[in-house]
Amino acid sequence: MADTSADEADTPAALRPAQWREQRRAHQALVDTWVTPHLQRRRSGHRHPIEDFLWDYYPYRPSALRLWNPGPTAVLLGYMDDEPLPPGFTRDAEGTVTFAFERLPERHRERIASELPWLLRLLGGMQQRPAGFGCFGMHEWAMVLGQPSEEHRHRTWPMRVAADDVRAAIAAVGLRCTHFDAWRFFTPEATDLNPWPLSRATQPERDQAGCLHANMDVYKWSMRMQPLVPSSLVTRAFDLAMRIRRLDMSASPYDFTALNVHPVAVETAEGRADYARQQRGFSQEASALRVELLGHLQPFAAAAGGRAATISP
């Protein structure tokens, strides 16, 4: 693989022990604010339908998020600690730590090289095509349309609307989902109402920057491409995904007021306006993160060697 270093002027200065220790400490303290409550709930057998979602839906363990990654262009001086770094980072006898793509385990290297062209196409396409703000969160309604209550994903939580209201809202607003990983959970009746079928193969052409779930996925892709993406970006993507998830469930037909989650009533004109306003703000945040993510990934595009693969769910 060609040299993936930035130009000398853009190369970060080497971090001295006091600097990288503070960065690592701050990272772990931040992640612990998310991880500790999740692990406590898991030990007690309780589940939080909003805050546990990112751990359940995305296949990344708390320990993986907590592992500090200074970024592949970083140079750490005097790293004599026993605390591990991600794969690909090595230190010399003086404790100087650097990263090289070639040092990754072969299977890890080959997976990234295979998937990176597909992901760059996905992320780049989202930045270029217009964002859509007309779905109004109907994907959560489509996941329960015509479904018996005992089959609802969050069946231990009450619904704030009746089954007939779900049907009426979808009829009035319509379905226009563009994100495969939301659409694939639609009920059969709702699937047929979407204007277009979706698939993993066509995801790079369909995902757009207004979609809540596509914007949550900045976290997913930042983790999937580890160790090419620094923790400073991953934690911001996680924080954004958590806030998006809160809006996602606020706009759902479920009643989560017991969790201090107040409804965004997208079945009304006022609720739809509120949803779209928040959706636009999240879209702007996510687009900025995607630009940053692309900046971290594009220097490694040569590693793909012309290969391309789709990414399984």
ZIMO-V678606 format. One record per residue. N is the residue number from 1. OMEGA is omega in whole degrees, -180 to 180 (none if undefined). BURIAL is 1 if it has 9 or more other C-alpha atoms within 8 Angstrom, else 0. D_FIRST is the distance of its C-alpha to the first C-alpha in whole Angstrom. Layout:
n=N omega=OMEGA burial=BURIAL d_first=D_FIRST
n=N omega=OMEGA burial=BURIAL d_first=D_FIRST
This chain:
n=1 omega=-180 burial=0 d_first=0
n=2 omega=179 burial=0 d_first=4
n=3 omega=-177 burial=0 d_first=7
n=4 omega=-179 burial=0 d_first=8
n=5 omega=174 burial=0 d_first=11
n=6 omega=175 burial=0 d_first=14
n=7 omega=-174 burial=0 d_first=17
n=8 omega=-178 burial=0 d_first=19
n=9 omega=-178 burial=0 d_first=22
n=10 omega=-178 burial=0 d_first=20
n=11 omega=-179 burial=1 d_first=19
n=12 omega=176 burial=0 d_first=21
n=13 omega=178 burial=0 d_first=24
n=14 omega=-179 burial=0 d_first=23
n=15 omega=176 burial=1 d_first=26
n=16 omega=-175 burial=1 d_first=29
n=17 omega=-179 burial=1 d_first=30
n=18 omega=-178 burial=0 d_first=33
n=19 omega=-177 burial=0 d_first=30
n=20 omega=176 burial=1 d_first=28
n=21 omega=180 burial=0 d_first=31
n=22 omega=178 burial=0 d_first=32
n=23 omega=179 burial=0 d_first=29
n=24 omega=179 burial=1 d_first=29
n=25 omega=-179 burial=0 d_first=33
n=26 omega=178 burial=0 d_first=33
n=27 omega=-177 burial=1 d_first=30
n=28 omega=179 burial=1 d_first=32
n=29 omega=178 burial=0 d_first=36
n=30 omega=-178 burial=0 d_first=35
n=31 omega=180 burial=1 d_first=33
n=32 omega=177 burial=1 d_first=36
n=33 omega=176 burial=0 d_first=38
n=34 omega=-172 burial=0 d_first=37
n=35 omega=-174 burial=1 d_first=36
n=36 omega=179 burial=0 d_first=40
n=37 omega=179 burial=0 d_first=42
n=38 omega=-179 burial=1 d_first=40
n=39 omega=177 burial=0 d_first=40
n=40 omega=178 burial=0 d_first=44
n=41 omega=-179 burial=1 d_first=44
n=42 omega=179 burial=1 d_first=43
n=43 omega=-177 burial=0 d_first=45
n=44 omega=-180 burial=0 d_first=48
n=45 omega=178 burial=0 d_first=47
n=46 omega=180 burial=0 d_first=47
n=47 omega=176 burial=0 d_first=45
n=48 omega=-173 burial=0 d_first=44
n=49 omega=180 burial=0 d_first=43
n=50 omega=-172 burial=1 d_first=41
n=51 omega=178 burial=0 d_first=40
n=52 omega=-174 burial=1 d_first=39
n=53 omega=-176 burial=1 d_first=37
n=54 omega=178 burial=1 d_first=34
n=55 omega=-178 burial=1 d_first=34
n=56 omega=-172 burial=0 d_first=35
n=57 omega=179 burial=0 d_first=33
n=58 omega=-170 burial=0 d_first=30
n=59 omega=-178 burial=0 d_first=29
n=60 omega=-178 burial=0 d_first=28
n=61 omega=175 burial=0 d_first=30
n=62 omega=-179 burial=0 d_first=31
n=63 omega=179 burial=0 d_first=30
n=64 omega=177 burial=0 d_first=26
n=65 omega=-177 burial=1 d_first=27
n=66 omega=180 burial=1 d_first=29
n=67 omega=-176 burial=1 d_first=26
n=68 omega=177 burial=1 d_first=25
n=69 omega=-178 burial=1 d_first=21
n=70 omega=-178 burial=0 d_first=21
n=71 omega=-173 burial=1 d_first=18
n=72 omega=177 burial=1 d_first=14
n=73 omega=-176 burial=1 d_first=15
n=74 omega=171 burial=1 d_first=19
n=75 omega=180 burial=1 d_first=20
n=76 omega=180 burial=1 d_first=23
n=77 omega=173 burial=1 d_first=25
n=78 omega=-178 burial=1 d_first=28
n=79 omega=180 burial=1 d_first=26
n=80 omega=-179 burial=0 d_first=29
n=81 omega=175 burial=0 d_first=30
n=82 omega=-178 burial=0 d_first=30
n=83 omega=-171 burial=0 d_first=29
n=84 omega=171 burial=0 d_first=25
n=85 omega=179 burial=0 d_first=22
n=86 omega=177 burial=1 d_first=20
n=87 omega=-178 burial=0 d_first=17
n=88 omega=176 burial=1 d_first=14
n=89 omega=176 burial=1 d_first=16
n=90 omega=178 burial=0 d_first=18
n=91 omega=178 burial=1 d_first=21
n=92 omega=-175 burial=0 d_first=22
n=93 omega=179 burial=0 d_first=25
n=94 omega=180 burial=0 d_first=26
n=95 omega=177 burial=1 d_first=25
n=96 omega=-176 burial=1 d_first=22
n=97 omega=175 burial=1 d_first=20
n=98 omega=179 burial=1 d_first=16
n=99 omega=171 burial=1 d_first=13
n=100 omega=-179 burial=1 d_first=10
n=101 omega=-177 burial=0 d_first=8
n=102 omega=-179 burial=0 d_first=8
n=103 omega=177 burial=1 d_first=11
n=104 omega=173 burial=1 d_first=12
n=105 omega=-172 burial=0 d_first=15
n=106 omega=-179 burial=0 d_first=13
n=107 omega=178 burial=0 d_first=16
n=108 omega=-180 burial=0 d_first=15
n=109 omega=-178 burial=1 d_first=11
n=110 omega=178 burial=0 d_first=12
n=111 omega=179 burial=0 d_first=15
n=112 omega=-179 burial=1 d_first=13
n=113 omega=-180 burial=1 d_first=10
n=114 omega=-173 burial=1 d_first=14
n=115 omega=-172 burial=1 d_first=16
n=116 omega=179 burial=1 d_first=14
n=117 omega=178 burial=1 d_first=15
n=118 omega=-177 burial=1 d_first=18
n=119 omega=178 burial=1 d_first=19
n=120 omega=176 burial=1 d_first=18
n=121 omega=179 burial=1 d_first=20
n=122 omega=-176 burial=1 d_first=23
n=123 omega=179 burial=1 d_first=22
n=124 omega=179 burial=1 d_first=22
n=125 omega=179 burial=1 d_first=25
n=126 omega=180 burial=1 d_first=27
n=127 omega=-174 burial=1 d_first=27
n=128 omega=-175 burial=0 d_first=28
n=129 omega=-179 burial=0 d_first=31
n=130 omega=175 burial=0 d_first=34
n=131 omega=179 burial=1 d_first=35
n=132 omega=-178 burial=1 d_first=38
n=133 omega=-177 burial=1 d_first=41
n=134 omega=-179 burial=0 d_first=43
n=135 omega=177 burial=1 d_first=42
n=136 omega=174 burial=1 d_first=44
n=137 omega=-178 burial=1 d_first=43
n=138 omega=-180 burial=1 d_first=45
n=139 omega=179 burial=1 d_first=42
n=140 omega=176 burial=1 d_first=44
n=141 omega=-180 burial=1 d_first=47
n=142 omega=180 burial=1 d_first=46
n=143 omega=179 burial=1 d_first=45
n=144 omega=-177 burial=1 d_first=48
n=145 omega=178 burial=1 d_first=50
n=146 omega=-176 burial=0 d_first=53
n=147 omega=175 burial=0 d_first=51
n=148 omega=-176 burial=0 d_first=54
n=149 omega=-180 burial=0 d_first=54
n=150 omega=178 burial=0 d_first=53
n=151 omega=180 burial=0 d_first=50
n=152 omega=180 burial=1 d_first=48
n=153 omega=180 burial=0 d_first=45
n=154 omega=-172 burial=0 d_first=47
n=155 omega=177 burial=1 d_first=50
n=156 omega=180 burial=0 d_first=52
n=157 omega=-179 burial=0 d_first=52
n=158 omega=172 burial=0 d_first=54
n=159 omega=178 burial=0 d_first=54
n=160 omega=178 burial=0 d_first=55
n=161 omega=178 burial=0 d_first=56
n=162 omega=-180 burial=0 d_first=58
n=163 omega=179 burial=0 d_first=56
n=164 omega=178 burial=0 d_first=58
n=165 omega=175 burial=0 d_first=57
n=166 omega=-179 burial=1 d_first=53
n=167 omega=-179 burial=1 d_first=54
n=168 omega=-180 burial=0 d_first=56
n=169 omega=179 burial=1 d_first=53
n=170 omega=178 burial=1 d_first=51
n=171 omega=-177 burial=0 d_first=53
n=172 omega=-174 burial=0 d_first=54
n=173 omega=-177 burial=1 d_first=50
n=174 omega=175 burial=1 d_first=48
n=175 omega=178 burial=1 d_first=45
n=176 omega=-177 burial=0 d_first=42
n=177 omega=179 burial=1 d_first=39
n=178 omega=-172 burial=1 d_first=35
n=179 omega=-175 burial=1 d_first=33
n=180 omega=-174 burial=1 d_first=33
n=181 omega=166 burial=0 d_first=33
n=182 omega=-177 burial=1 d_first=36
n=183 omega=-176 burial=1 d_first=38
n=184 omega=176 burial=0 d_first=37
n=185 omega=177 burial=0 d_first=40
n=186 omega=171 burial=1 d_first=42
n=187 omega=-180 burial=1 d_first=46
n=188 omega=180 burial=0 d_first=46
n=189 omega=-179 burial=1 d_first=49
n=190 omega=180 burial=1 d_first=46
n=191 omega=-178 burial=1 d_first=44
n=192 omega=-179 burial=0 d_first=46
n=193 omega=179 burial=0 d_first=47
n=194 omega=-174 burial=1 d_first=43
n=195 omega=-178 burial=0 d_first=43
n=196 omega=173 burial=0 d_first=40
n=197 omega=-179 burial=0 d_first=38
n=198 omega=179 burial=1 d_first=35
n=199 omega=176 burial=0 d_first=32
n=200 omega=-177 burial=1 d_first=28
n=201 omega=-178 burial=0 d_first=27
n=202 omega=-178 burial=0 d_first=29
n=203 omega=-180 burial=1 d_first=28
n=204 omega=179 burial=1 d_first=25
n=205 omega=-175 burial=0 d_first=28
n=206 omega=-177 burial=1 d_first=31
n=207 omega=-180 burial=1 d_first=30
n=208 omega=-165 burial=1 d_first=31
n=209 omega=174 burial=1 d_first=32
n=210 omega=-174 burial=1 d_first=35
n=211 omega=180 burial=1 d_first=35
n=212 omega=-175 burial=1 d_first=35
n=213 omega=177 burial=1 d_first=33
n=214 omega=179 burial=1 d_first=30
n=215 omega=172 burial=1 d_first=31
n=216 omega=-175 burial=1 d_first=31
n=217 omega=173 burial=1 d_first=28
n=218 omega=175 burial=1 d_first=26
n=219 omega=-179 burial=1 d_first=26
n=220 omega=-176 burial=1 d_first=25
n=221 omega=178 burial=0 d_first=22
n=222 omega=178 burial=1 d_first=21
n=223 omega=-178 burial=1 d_first=22
n=224 omega=-179 burial=0 d_first=20
n=225 omega=173 burial=1 d_first=17
n=226 omega=9 burial=0 d_first=17
n=227 omega=-177 burial=1 d_first=16
n=228 omega=-174 burial=1 d_first=14
n=229 omega=-177 burial=1 d_first=18
n=230 omega=179 burial=1 d_first=20
n=231 omega=-180 burial=1 d_first=24
n=232 omega=176 burial=0 d_first=25
n=233 omega=-177 burial=1 d_first=24
n=234 omega=-177 burial=1 d_first=25
n=235 omega=176 burial=1 d_first=28
n=236 omega=177 burial=0 d_first=29
n=237 omega=178 burial=1 d_first=28
n=238 omega=-180 burial=1 d_first=30
n=239 omega=178 burial=0 d_first=33
n=240 omega=180 burial=1 d_first=33
n=241 omega=179 burial=1 d_first=33
n=242 omega=179 burial=1 d_first=36
n=243 omega=176 burial=0 d_first=38
n=244 omega=180 burial=1 d_first=37
n=245 omega=180 burial=1 d_first=38
n=246 omega=176 burial=1 d_first=41
n=247 omega=-180 burial=1 d_first=42
n=248 omega=-177 burial=1 d_first=41
n=249 omega=173 burial=1 d_first=44
n=250 omega=-179 burial=1 d_first=46
n=251 omega=-178 burial=1 d_first=46
n=252 omega=177 burial=1 d_first=47
n=253 omega=179 burial=1 d_first=50
n=254 omega=178 burial=1 d_first=50
n=255 omega=180 burial=1 d_first=52
n=256 omega=-179 burial=1 d_first=50
n=257 omega=177 burial=0 d_first=53
n=258 omega=177 burial=0 d_first=53
n=259 omega=-177 burial=0 d_first=50
n=260 omega=175 burial=0 d_first=51
n=261 omega=-174 burial=1 d_first=49
n=262 omega=-172 burial=0 d_first=51
n=263 omega=163 burial=1 d_first=51
n=264 omega=-168 burial=1 d_first=49
n=265 omega=-176 burial=1 d_first=52
n=266 omega=174 burial=1 d_first=50
n=267 omega=177 burial=0 d_first=53
n=268 omega=179 burial=0 d_first=54
n=269 omega=180 burial=0 d_first=54
n=270 omega=179 burial=0 d_first=54
n=271 omega=179 burial=1 d_first=51
n=272 omega=178 burial=1 d_first=49
n=273 omega=178 burial=0 d_first=49
n=274 omega=180 burial=1 d_first=48
n=275 omega=-177 burial=1 d_first=45
n=276 omega=178 burial=1 d_first=44
n=277 omega=179 burial=0 d_first=44
n=278 omega=179 burial=0 d_first=42
n=279 omega=179 burial=1 d_first=40
n=280 omega=178 burial=1 d_first=39
n=281 omega=178 burial=0 d_first=38
n=282 omega=179 burial=1 d_first=36
n=283 omega=179 burial=1 d_first=34
n=284 omega=178 burial=0 d_first=34
n=285 omega=-177 burial=1 d_first=32
n=286 omega=180 burial=1 d_first=30
n=287 omega=177 burial=1 d_first=29
n=288 omega=178 burial=0 d_first=28
n=289 omega=179 burial=1 d_first=26
n=290 omega=176 burial=1 d_first=24
n=291 omega=179 burial=1 d_first=23
n=292 omega=179 burial=1 d_first=22
n=293 omega=178 burial=1 d_first=20
n=294 omega=179 burial=1 d_first=18
n=295 omega=178 burial=0 d_first=17
n=296 omega=-173 burial=1 d_first=16
n=297 omega=-174 burial=1 d_first=14
n=298 omega=178 burial=0 d_first=13
n=299 omega=-179 burial=1 d_first=10
n=300 omega=-176 burial=0 d_first=8
n=301 omega=-180 burial=1 d_first=9
n=302 omega=-180 burial=0 d_first=6
n=303 omega=-177 burial=0 d_first=5
n=304 omega=177 burial=1 d_first=9
n=305 omega=179 burial=0 d_first=9
n=306 omega=-180 burial=0 d_first=12
n=307 omega=178 burial=0 d_first=14
n=308 omega=178 burial=1 d_first=16
n=309 omega=172 burial=0 d_first=19
n=310 omega=-179 burial=0 d_first=22
n=311 omega=-178 burial=0 d_first=22
n=312 omega=178 burial=0 d_first=26
n=313 omega=none burial=0 d_first=28
